[in-house]
Amino acid sequence: MRPLAKRIGRLGTETAFEVLARARALEAKGRHIVHLEIGEPDFDTPRAVSAAGIAAIERGETHYTPSAGIPELREAISAYLERARGVRYEPGQVVVTPGAKPIMFYAILALLESGDEAIYPDPGFPIYASMISFAGARGVPLALREERDFVPDLDELRRLVTPRTKLIILNSPHNPTGGILSAEAVREIARIAREHDLWVLSDEIYAELIYEGEHRSIALEEGLLERTIILDGFSKTFAMTGWRLGYGAFPKPLVEAVTKLATNSVSCTATFTQRAGVVAISQRPPEVDRMLAAFRERRDALVRGLNAIEGITCRTPHGAFYVFPNVAGLRAGDAAQVASRILTEAGVAVLAGTAFGAAGEGHLRLSYANSLENLSLAVERIGDWARSARSTPAAAR
Ligand SMILES: Cc1ncc(COP(=O)(O)O)c(C=O)c1O
């Protein structure tokens, strides 16, 4: 058999789906598992949004749409970005996709090739590094450290920029740490992007999920609208992961290329999903604020619970729905070993910090998009496990 294309070997993956599969296999054998691995709201999609999708199906809106999306949704997104973030992207600069992930794919394929470099957050959403190397470019990790509250060191960023750097990827609020870029950091990164003529891919998918502080889009900075792609979507804010609905707002020179990539790959996003999206983004159903209040309560409970376990320290994240505790003090192995043992020995599915890059060593990522009861059960199980792990000498394991 002739071999697969080499580029496939350069693709990474998202460990969350692998851990989910392992957890499901344990469940199939009768184990009870608390799922804190996957990043999706446990709430139902707001009723008015689902109703709009159902009505669209019943009206027969089940056919192809233009590749970049239906005009009503592109207009609603453009209006939302201006209203909520103060940035003006015309409806024609918005490209709608099945989930936000394709925006990473398209932006990176449209911009990067062999010889280019792209700077991305480490730890960070694993698809950034995967897509950069798939495109044949070199990924340059920018470490986000706990002691800096997971905000990048801007001197370090400056040192990473070379004449080959073409793109910098930002994600605030941040997956996996919940960190938020301060207004000063955003201003400084914008200065670096201007000085070195860089494109910026600003992943703002958690922009509505903030508990303290404010989200400031880098596209607001002087000269940055022309070089910033905003990636956003409906999965997290509106509990719509399975609908597959996301979008990018692009500088004009990129729109045609990205639309062509959409035509070549998915043709378009489901029509009824887009109709549901119009209602979600223009009406902001009341469920959204109720979800936010519930996430805050869960975050506080989880952080408190984890900090009470000897060997674990956990900062309070300011956004998204993840905590990124430091578990080095457990002395139970590296992050991957600790995550694996917590799944098999304690029955709680979590991710190793290293699933998000080498700088995630010593940490776990837990999603608090789960009920308070399940979070409390998870803390209890992890606490019991940590106590017994400490009392078992390493040689006996
Ligand atoms: C930082 C970040 N960006 C983008 C996405 C993709 O979301 P979607 O489900 O809309 O493809 C996720 C999903 O986990 C994410 O965490």
The ligand as an ORCA input file, in Angstrom:
! r2SCAN-3c Opt
* xyz 0 1
  C     -10.237     28.420     22.604
  C     -11.234     27.745     21.733
  N     -11.411     28.187     20.483
  C     -12.284     27.595     19.653
  C     -13.019     26.497     20.029
  C     -13.905     25.833     19.011
  O     -15.236     25.883     19.271
  P     -16.338     25.299     18.281
  O     -17.066     24.246     19.055
  O     -17.238     26.439     17.951
  O     -15.682     24.758     17.057
  C     -12.874     26.005     21.336
  C     -13.620     24.805     21.759
  O     -13.316     24.129     22.710
  C     -11.962     26.649     22.203
  O     -11.781     26.231     23.464
*
